[in-house]
Every structure is written in structure tokens, then in C-alpha cells.
């Protein structure tokens, strides 16, 4: 999968003294490119890291990700629509770790996503918007997929293994 970045960086505005204005309402939300083929993908990254979650497009380009959310499937099984990564414009969801920061907020039926390369960054190479209904539906699909996978009774696997070993 290839990482998709914007051709220009988006930065928080500065006041007259050069201090950063930490407000999404100061950003020109019309500049955010609309991703109309938004998807959520879960990809296995080995036994130690487990599954990770990626925001992608239909060309399988990574739009944004959660690089420190190891074994995401173990969290998704307990999630519902009320606790997906999303907040209002004045209370955006944000998460950060070493070398990474993401903000996700909703405003006027769009979800805006900004991903930076440092905690508390002021500039973002990754920034886009998605129709809110599409964003929420993708989360619902992924959560339901994980719950359905994990609801398959373990006994069926054990029975199949047992049956396949009967003739040996």
C-alpha cells in the first residue's frame, strides 16, 4: 500500500505575535479535498503488532492510519458507533504518539481528518474530508465484520480438525 500525501501542507494560523491559534474554526474547511472513495482497511502486521487500521481509497492508497494502535481487532470487538474516533469541531478526537498525531472532527456533515508527523504538530501533510455518512458507515461495517468473525464458534474449528484427524 502506498501512502497518499497532499501536495501542500496545511498549517494552523498564527496570531500577530506569531503564536499558533489551536482552533480548527480558523482553518479554511473548503480547501480540504473530498475523498469520495473512502474505505477502512484492517491489515495484519505480524504476530507482535497484530492488526492495524488504515483509512484508504479504492486505489488502495493509505490516506491516514493509526500506526500505534496494535491489535485493533481486539478493541473493535467491544466498540460501537458512539466511541469511534470522531468529535465536534470544538472538541476533535485526537491521538498522538512518537512521530505521529491525528485529529478527526465533524462539521456540517463532513468528517475532517488531519495527520501530522509529530505530536502537537502545527503542520499537516495529510488532510482531507469525507462525507460523514460514509465515514460512519465504514466504521459500522468494520466493527460488524470483526464481531461476526469473532462470533464463529470455536467448537466448529475444533470439530473440523477432529473430523479431519479421524482417518489418520
C-alpha positions in Angstrom: 0.0 0.0 0.0 1.2 3.5 -0.9 0.9 6.5 1.4 -1.0 9.4 -0.2 0.0 12.9 0.9 -1.2 16.3 -0.1 0.9 18.4 -2.4 0.9 21.3 0.1 1.0 21.3 3.9 -1.9 22.6 6.0 -0.9 24.7 9.0 -2.7 26.3 11.9 -2.9 30.0 11.7 -0.7 32.3 13.8 -1.7 35.5 15.7 0.1 38.8 15.4 2.8 37.7 17.9 3.4 34.5 15.9 1.7 32.2 18.4 -0.2 29.3 17.0 -4.0 29.5 17.1 -5.0 26.0 18.1 -8.5 26.1 16.6 -10.0 24.2 13.7 -12.5 27.0 13.1 -9.6 29.1 11.8 -8.9 26.6 9.0 -10.5 27.0 5.6 -12.5 23.8 5.5 -13.4 24.4 1.9 -9.7 23.7 1.0 -9.9 20.1 2.3 -10.0 17.7 -0.6 -13.1 15.4 -0.6 -12.4 11.7 -0.6 -15.4 10.1 -2.3 -14.0 6.6 -2.3 -13.1 6.4 1.4 -12.7 2.9 2.9 -11.4 1.4 6.2 -9.0 -1.5 5.9 -7.6 -3.8 8.6 -4.2 -5.3 7.8 -2.3 -7.9 9.6 1.2 -6.7 10.5 2.7 -9.8 12.1 2.2 -11.6 15.4 3.8 -8.9 17.6 1.8 -5.9 16.2 -1.3 -7.8 15.1 -3.9 -6.0 13.0 -3.7 -2.2 12.2 -6.4 0.1 10.9 -5.9 2.2 7.8 -8.1 4.8 6.0 -7.7 4.0 2.3 -9.2 4.9 -1.1 -10.2 2.4 -3.8 -6.7 2.6 -5.3 -5.5 1.1 -2.0 -3.6 4.2 -1.2 -3.2 4.9 2.5 -5.0 8.2 3.4 -4.3 8.1 7.1 -3.6 5.4 9.7 -3.2 4.6 13.4 0.4 3.3 13.5 0.4 2.8 17.2 -3.0 1.0 17.5 -1.7 -2.5 17.7 -4.2 -5.4 17.7 -7.0 -3.1 16.7 -9.4 -6.0 16.2 -9.3 -6.7 20.0 -10.6 -3.1 20.6 -13.1 -3.1 17.7 -15.0 -6.1 19.0 -16.0 -4.0 22.0 -16.7 -0.8 20.1 -19.9 0.7 18.9 -20.8 3.8 16.9 -20.7 6.0 20.0 -17.0 5.5 20.5 -15.5 5.7 17.0 -12.7 8.3 16.5 -14.8 11.4 15.9 -15.6 14.6 17.8 -17.1 18.0 17.1 -15.1 20.8 15.6 -14.5 22.4 19.0 -13.7 19.0 20.7 -12.0 17.0 18.0 -10.9 13.4 18.6 -7.1 13.4 18.8 -4.5 10.8 19.4 -0.7 11.1 19.4 2.4 9.0 19.9 6.0 9.2 18.9 6.3 10.8 15.5 2.5 10.8 14.8 -0.6 12.9 15.6 -4.1 12.6 14.2 -7.2 14.9 14.6 -10.7 13.9 13.5 -13.7 16.2 13.7 -17.2 16.6 12.2 -18.6 19.8 10.9 -21.6 20.3 8.5 -22.0 16.6 7.5 -18.3 16.1 6.8 -15.6 14.4 8.8 -12.2 16.2 8.6 -9.0 14.2 9.2 -5.6 15.7 9.7 -2.5 13.6 10.3 0.9 15.0 11.3 4.4 13.5 11.8 5.0 14.9 15.3 2.9 15.2 18.5 1.4 18.6 18.8 2.4 19.4 15.2 1.3 22.7 13.6 1.6 21.5 10.0 -0.1 18.5 8.3 0.9 16.7 5.1 -2.2 14.6 5.3 -5.6 16.4 5.5 -8.9 15.6 3.8 -12.6 15.3 4.4 -15.1 12.6 4.0 -18.9 12.6 3.9 -20.0 11.9 7.5 -22.4 9.2 6.5 -19.7 7.4 4.5 -17.3 7.6 7.4 -19.8 6.3 10.0 -20.9 3.5 7.6 -17.4 2.3 7.1 -16.8 2.1 10.9 -20.1 0.2 11.3 -19.0 -2.2 8.6 -15.6 -2.8 10.1 -17.0 -3.2 13.7 -19.6 -5.6 12.5 -17.1 -7.6 10.4 -14.8 -8.1 13.4 -17.8 -9.0 15.6 -19.0 -11.5 13.0 -15.6 -13.1 12.6 -15.2 -13.4 16.4 -18.7 -14.9 16.8 -17.9 -18.0 14.8 -17.9 -20.8 17.4 -14.5 -22.1 18.3 -16.1 -25.6 18.5 -16.6 -25.7 14.7 -12.9 -25.3 14.2 -12.1 -27.9 16.7 -14.7 -30.3 15.3 -13.4 -29.9 11.8 -9.8 -30.5 13.0 -11.1 -33.5 15.0 -13.0 -34.9 12.0 -10.1 -34.4 9.6 -7.8 -36.4 12.0 -10.3 -39.3 12.4 -8.9 -41.2 9.4 -5.3 -40.7 10.3 
